[in-house]
Amino acid sequence: MTRSAPPHPFALPPEDRDLSPHTGWTRAHWEAVADGLLAAVAPHATPGRALYHLPGGRPSSSGMRSDGLEGYARTFLLAAIRVAGAGGADPAGLLDRYADGLAAGTARPGGDGPEDWPVVTDRSQPLVEAASIALALRLTRAHLWDRLDDAVRERATAWLSRAVTAEPWACNWELFPVTVAGFLGDKDAVTRGLDGIERWYVGDGWYTDGDRRAFDYYNGWALHLYPVLEAWLSGDADRLDRYGERLRVHLADYARLFGADGSPVHQGRSLTYRMATACPLWLGALTGHTPLAPGTTRRLASGALRHFLDRGAAGPGGLLSLGWHGPYAPVLQGYSGPASPYWASKGFLGLLLPADHEVWTAGEEPAPAERSDALTALPAPNWLLQSTVADGVVRLHNHGSEDVRWDPHYTRLAYSSATAPVSAADPPDNHFGLVRPDGSVTARTGIVPLGAGRGWAASRSVAGEEGDAHGRVVAVVLARGAAEVRVHLVTGAGPGTAVRQTGWAAGEGLRSELLPLHGLADAPALPPAATACTPHAVVPAAAGVTTGDGRSRGDLFVCAARLTGAPEPEPLSALVRTEVRAGSAGHEVAVVWADGATHRARLTPDGAIVESSLPDGR
């Protein structure tokens, strides 16, 4: 399902298929990978070890000096986890390396010398890195901080203190001052910061990343991580109960985002952090706030780590590349620099657990995607998760999340653990839109959630951006097994407006299908395009035209879709039967699945009502 990649360069112990029947990996493998990653970056430090200028990547928008600080901070966090988890044992002298860098970097902050750290200012990247440094110092306080010269401690405190008062962006950045304040002992600043993120908690363990409906992996590796760690490290039982319970609820959903091959669903921002997706899994085990069995936690986390390393995330020199499997620029943001991937350090949080903890000693248990076919509605982000045992693929149907702008990693109709979207420069996959006169297709913007339930999810959105003749679209997805029925009701578009529906961007080993059912006909597939998962994605398409008949109730378009890796799947046409009826105010779509399950969706220009009858309860 993925492009071939050279084996990773780390020397690993033999697999243990008795203890870890699914991945073969144990704590010793995690330690070996951490050691290998830290050894690989060492030659790229400045002489005083204050900055790490990593090769092979473009500079970020913050500039080379900030990127060098990022290299120090993010790898320091990995070193701190490694040493703290070993009870202070440090045969490689990791903490000496980072102590030297701390002394050199804070000697003249803001200067232009080869070791000088940039100063933390409002909404600056050094604010992010200050949080990683503070957390690393806190985890290794007895092994490093308490042994530093007073002058170095004073300089480091002065540099970090700016992060407590600096203005963050109104998103997960609010937690960076919290993390620094926790290390410095500023309880009032911790309380202010934690209170500030409450407006983004929407329930069921989910936060939006700021004042918009942006749901992604920042839920786990930031919005849960920092509050739970702060409570755990400070011994605040009441606060840990509060944030820990939210984490527990979140993990019940989160565990379903990983495919049987270990891959997390490819969705959202900062995907180059890769195995940082394991972070909340370990956090639940570390603090005792998880619904997952110890063997499930390790199976998911080790599966994710193996997935990326086995597919080339670390190049021949052991450095993490900017990308997903290997290098891949379209997953990056302007703030992504050569050392950005080392937020993957958060994914090694499990090494803080002692070697005799049950999360390391229990036998691996199957991931949720390996146990049974499942349809899981997540009302908070308004997602529907669809997983199938035959191919181990997890599909995420998105009817509630978007970023502040049109973005292929937020606004697609669906994402999966086995595929990735084509780049923003290519015609969009997994999309429904109006076709402009130049042949391009309108974006999906202004997504309004309309609910998610048993095998369905629905939303309303705008088809177009500024300058377009806007149409409004009510969308419903109905799912069963690996099949989907996608329903779109278009209003506000003039008669004769062309529409286009596209399917999954699938590579080798996967089948992507579209079956027009109402208002649509087969259309030529999109030109082959590269994705983060394959150099040659196949994207089927279907096309239709608005009629203008009964414009008050809109034009309805229905098709079946399927993404499957099953070797000999049944024909899609044999799995679903639909019936469409038009009424005075809207349309009704009845779907009968091959196993007798039914869905009935009533769509109007303002919304949708869906009824389900699933005989097995899923």
N, C-alpha and C positions, 0 to 999 in steps of 0.2 A: 504493500500500500504506500510505501515511501521510497524515495530515491535511495540508491545505495550510498553508503558512506564508509570511509575507512574506520577501522576499529579505534576506539579511544586509546590514548597513550599511557594510561595508568596501569601500574603493576598491581594486580588484585589477587587475593587469596582464592583457593578453589571454591567453587560453588558448593552450597550445602542444600541439597534438594530434599533432605529429610526434614530439616527445620523450616526451609523456605521452598515448598514444592512449586510455587508459582514463579518466583523470580530467581531463586538460588542464592540470593544475597542476604548477608547478615550485617551485624554492626561492624565487623571487621572490614567489610566492603565500603561502608560509609566512611570509616576512618581513613581507609586507603585513598578514596577519592578526594576527601578533604585535604589530606597531605599532598596529594598530587597537584591539586589546584593551587595550593599555597606555594609549593616549590616552583610551579611554572611562572608565577608572577614575580618572584623574588629578583630575577635578573633585570627587571624593568624598573626597579626603584631608583630614585636619585641617590647619589652617594650618601646623603644623610638619612635616607629612607623615609622622607616626609611625603614625597609624591611618587605615584606609580604611573608612568607614562606607557601605557600598553600599546603595542603596535596593531596594525591590521584593521583599524576601524576609523571611520570619519570622526572628526571632532564634534562635540555637541554645540548647541547654541550658546552655552555658557563659557566656552573657551578652554584652551589647553590646561591652564592652571587649575581651574575648577575640575576638569576631567582627571587631573593628576591626584587631586584631593579625593575624588570619588574612588579612585583605585586604592588609595590608602584605606579609606573608611570602610569600604565594603569587604575588602579582604581581611581587614582587622577584625571585623565582626565574625568572619569564619574562623580566624585564628583563636578568638576569644571563646567561641563555642567549643572548639576542639580542645583547648587547654582546660577550660572550666569543667567540661564533661569528663576529662581524664583526672580530675581531682588535683589539678595543678601540674601534673607531669608534662614536661615540655622538652623532650630530648632534642627537638629540632631548633630550639632557641627562638621560637616564634615571638614570644612576648618581648624579648630583648630587641628584636627587630622593630617592633611597633613602638616600644618605649623610645628608641632612638628617634624614630620619625616624629613622635609627639614632641620631643624636646626640640628638634630642629624646626619643625613646622610652626611652632608657637613662639619661636625666638623673635621673629619680626613679622607678625602677620600683616598682610596688606602690602608688603614690600615686593620688589621685583627680583629678588635673589632666587637661585635655583631650588631652595628648600622652603621658601616662604608660602605659608597658607594664605588663601584669600580670606578676607574678613566676612563674617556672616552679616548680611544685610536683609532688608525686607524682601520677601518673595524671591530669594536667591537660592541657587542650587547648594551652596555650602550649608544652608539651613537643613537640608535633607541629610547631608553627610554628617553634620554635627550630631544628629540623632543616632546614627550607626556608631559613631565614636563613643558617645555617652553610654550607649547600651553595652558596647564591648568593654569599656572601663568598669561598668557596674558589674558585669558578669565575672570579671577577673580582678575585682577590687583588692582582694587579699594577695593576689599573685603579682600584681603590677602596680596599681595606683598607690597602695600603701607603702610601696618600696621606692617610689620616686623621690627625687630631691624636692625639697619644699619649693624651690624656685620654679621648677618645672610644673608642679601642681598648681602654683599660683598663676602661671602663664596660661596653662590649659583651662583653668577655671575661668579666667578672664575671657578667653576666646569662646568658650562654650556659653558663657553667660549672655552673650549677645543673642544667642539662639532663643533664649527664654523670652526676650522682649521683641524680637523681630516679628514683623507682620507676615503671617503665612498666607498662601492662597487659600481660598475658602473651599477646602476639600480635605482629603486625608492629610494634607500638610498641617492641619491644625494639631495633629498628634506629634509632630516633631518637637515643638517647644515642650510638650508634655513629657516626652521621653528624656530630654535634656534636664528639665526641671526635676524629674524623678531622681536622676543621678546626683544632682546638686543639692537635693533636699528641700526644694522650694515647693512646699505642699500647696500653697495658695495658687501658684501657677498651674500645678497639676490639676487642681479642682476646676479652675477656670477653663482650661483646655478640654477636659473631659465633658464638662457641661456644654461646651460649644458644639460637640458633635451630636448631641441628643436630638437636634432638629432633623438629623438625617436618618435616624433610626425609624424604619417603617414597619418593624415587627417581623416575627417568624425568623429572627436571626439575621435579617438583612438590613444593610445600610445603603443609601445612595451615596455616591462619591461627590458630595457637594450639593448645591441647590439645583439639581437637575436629576432626571431619572437615568443615571448612569450606573449600571450594575455590572460588576466584573470581578476579577480576582483581587482587587484592592479590598474587597470585603474581608478576605482571609489574611492576606499578608500585610495589611495595614490597619484597617478599621476594627478588626478583632484583636490583632496581634498586640498592638501597643497598650490598649486599656487593660487587657488580661495580664500581660507581662508586668505592667506597672503595679497592678493589684497583687500579683503573686510575689514579686520581688520585694514589695514594701510590707508584705504580711497583712494587708488590709482585707480581712475576711468578708466584711460586708460588701466591699467593692468587688471582690473576687466572685462572690455569690451572684452579684448582678450581671457582671460582664461574662462570667463563666457560664451562666445559664443561657445567655444569648449565643455563646459559642457552641454550646451543646446542641441547641436547636438548629443552628446553622449547619453543623457537621452532618446532621441526618440528611440534609439536601446535598451538601457539598460532596459527600462520598460518591454520589451518583454522577458526578461530572467527569469521572475517569473511565476510559474505555478499557477493555480487557488487555490491550497491548500496553497499558500504562499511561497512555496519552491523556492529558486533560483536554476537555473541549476547547477548541481554538476560537476564543472570543475575547474581545475587550482590548485594553490598553496595556502597554509595557510587557508584551508577551515574551520579549527577549529575556525576562527573568526566569523563565522556564521552570526549573525544579523548585523555585520558591513556592509553587503551587502546593508542595508538600507541607509548608509551614503550619497552616492551621490544623492539619491532621496531628502533627507532633504536639502542637500547643495544647490540644485537648487532652492528650495522654499525659503531658507534663504537669498539668494543673488539676487533673482528675475531672475534667468537664468534657466528656465525650460520650456519645451513645455507641461508639464503635468498639468492637472486641479488639484486644491488643493485636491479635494476628491479622485483623483486617486493616488496622492502622498501618502496620509495617508493610503489608502487601501493597497497599495503595501508594505509600511513600516510596518504597523501593522500586515499585513498578514505574513510577514517574521518573525517578533518577535514571534507571536503566534505559528507559525509552529514549531519553535525550542523549545519553552518552553513547548508546549503541547506534545512533543515527547521526553522529558527527557534531554534536554541540560543542565539544572540545576538540580543537584541531590537533595536528600532529605534535605541536609544542606544548599541549596541555592548556592552552588559553581558551576561554569561552568566547565564542564569536558573537557578533551582533546579528541575531536572526532567531530562528525557531529550531530546526534541526541543525543545519549548517547555516552559513551566512545567508541572510535574506532581508534586503533593505526595506521592502514594503511593510514589515511589521514594526518599523521603528518610528519614533517620534523625534521632534526637534531637540528634545532634551537628552536623547540617547547618545552617549559617548562610548569610547572603547571599553571603559570599565563598568558601564551600566549593567551588563549581564551578571555582575557579581552580587546583585541583590539576591541571586540564587543562594547566597549564604544563609538566608533565612530558612531555606529548605532543609538545612542541617541541624535544626533546632533539637531534633531527637537525640543528638549526641549529648545533650545535657542530662538525659536520663541515664542512670547507672547501668552498667552492663548486665546486672542481674534483674533489671526491671522486666516485668512480664511482656512489655512491648517488644523486647529483644529476645526473650526466651520462649514465648509462645509460638506454636506453629502457625505459619501463614494460613489465613482463611480466604476464601474467594472474595473478590470485589463484588459490589452489588451488580455490576454489569455482567458478571459471570454466573449469577445465580438463577435468574429468570427474566423473561421479557417483562418490561415494566413501562408504565405511563405514569409520570409523576408531575402533578400540577404544583407550581410554585407561585402562589398568588401575590406575594410581595413584589418580586420583579416582574410578575405576569409572564412567566415562562412555562413551557411544557417540556419536560424531559422524556425522551423516548429511547429506550435501549433494548437491544435484542441479543440473546445469547448466541445465536447461530454465527454471528460475525463479531460479537463483542463491541459493536459500535454504539456510542451514545450520541443522540441528536438533541439539540437545544432549539426549540421553536421560540423565537423572540417576538413577543407582543407587548413589551413594556419598557425596553431599555434603549436609550440613544444618548449620544454625546451631544455637546453643544453645537456640533456641525455634522453634516453628513459624513459618515465614516464607515468603510466596509467592515470594520470589526465591531460595529455597534448596530448598524441599521439593516443588516440582512434579515431576511425572514427566518433563517435558520443557520445553525452552526453545528459542527460535530467534532468528535474525537479523532476522526479519520480523514477529515478534509479541512481545507482552509479557503477563505475567499480569494478571488483574484484581486489584483491590485486596483487602486482607484483609477488608474489610467485605462483599464480594460472595461468592456461592457460588463455590467454587474451580473453575477450569478445569484441564485436564490433571491430573486427580486421580482416585483411586479410594478410596472410603471407605465406612464403614457409616453408614446414615441413622439419626439419633437420633429419638426420639418427636416432637420439635418441628420436624422436617424438616431440620435442619442436618446436616452431614456431618462425621464424625470426621477429625481431622488425621492426617497421615503423620508419625510420630515414630520416634526410635530406629532410624534407617536403618543396616543392616548390609550391606556390600557382599558379593556372592556371585560376583563375577567379571564380566569383559567380554571378548568375543572377536569372531570374524568375523561381524559383523552382529547381535550380541546383547549384552545386559547384563542383570544380575539383582541383586536385593537382597531383603532381608527387613526388615520394619518392623512397628511397632505401629500399629493403627488406633484411635487415641484418645488422649486426654490424661487427666490426673487427673480422676476423677469419671465417666469413661466405663466402660461394660462393654467391656473391651478385647478386641479380636480381633487375631490375628497374620496378617500377609499376606506371602506370598512372591510377588514380582513378576518377570516376565521380559518384555523387549521384544525382538522379532525384526524386523529391518528389511531392506528391499530397495527400491532406487529411492527414491521418495518415500513409500512405503507402510510401515506398521508393523502388527505383530500384538502386542497387549497381553494378557498372560496374568496372572491374579491367582488365587492359591490362598488361601482364607480358612479359618482354624481358630480355635476358641475363641469363635465367635459362635453364639448359640442359634438353633434352628430358627425360620424366619420373619423373620430379620433382613434388612431391606432393604439393598441396596448400590447405589451410583451410580458410574458411570464417566463422566467428561467428557472432551472433546477440546480442541483448540486454540482459543484466543480470537482469531479472525481478523477482520480488517477488510476494507475495500474492496480488490479486486484479488486476494484470496486465497480459497481454498476450504478449509473445515475439515469433515472427514467422520468419522463413526463408523459401523461396520457390525457389529452384534452377530453373533457366531458360535456362542457356547455359553454358556448360563446367563444371558444378557442379552437384553433386548428394547429396541426404540426407546423413548425417553422424550422429553417436551417439552424443547426447547432451554432453556438458562438464560436468565433475563431479560437483555436487552442491557445491556452495561456498558462503561464507558470503560477504556482501557488507556493506557500511555505511547505507543502507536503509533497508536491510533485512538479516536475518541469513541464508536464504536458497534461493539463486538465481538460476533460471533456464536459461541456455544459449544454444540456439539451434546452430547447426553447419552444414556446408555443406563442401564437399571435392571434389577435382578434381586433374587432373594430366596434366602437360604441355606435348604437343605432339612433339614439335620441328619442326612441319610443318611450313614452311615459317618463319624461325626464325627472319627474318628481320622485319616482321610486328608484331610478338609476338603472345601470346596465350590469348584469351579473356575468361573471366569468368563473368557471370551475374546471379544475384539472386534478388528476391524481399524480402523485410523485412518489419516488422511492429512491433511497440510497441504501445499497446492500452490498455486503461482502460475502454473502452466502454463495456456495459454489453452484448450485442449481436451483435458483429461486423459482417459485411458481410465477406464471405470467401475471403481471400487475392487473390486467383486465379481469382475471379470475378471482381477485381478492376483494373487489369493491363494486357495488352497484348503487347508482345514484338516481334520484328523481328530483326534478326542479319544478317548482310552481311559482308563478308570478301572482301577486296580489295587488290590491289598490295602493298599499303603502310600502311594499317591499317584496321580498322574495323568500321562499322557503326551500331549503335543500335537505333532502332525506338521504342518508347513507346507510346501506346495509352491508356489513362486512361478511366475509366468507364463513366465519365461525358463528354467525347469528347476532353478533353485537350490532347495535344501531346508534346512530347520532342523528339528531334533527336540529338544524340551525335556521333561525328566522332572522333575516337581515333587513334593516331599514337604513336610510341614510344617516341616522344618528347612532345606531348601535346594533347589537346582536344578542340573541338569546339562544342558548344551546342546551339541549336535553340529551342525556346519555343513557344507554342501557347496555352495560357490559356484563355478560353472564358470569365471568370469572372474578368480578370485583375489581379488575384492573383497568 
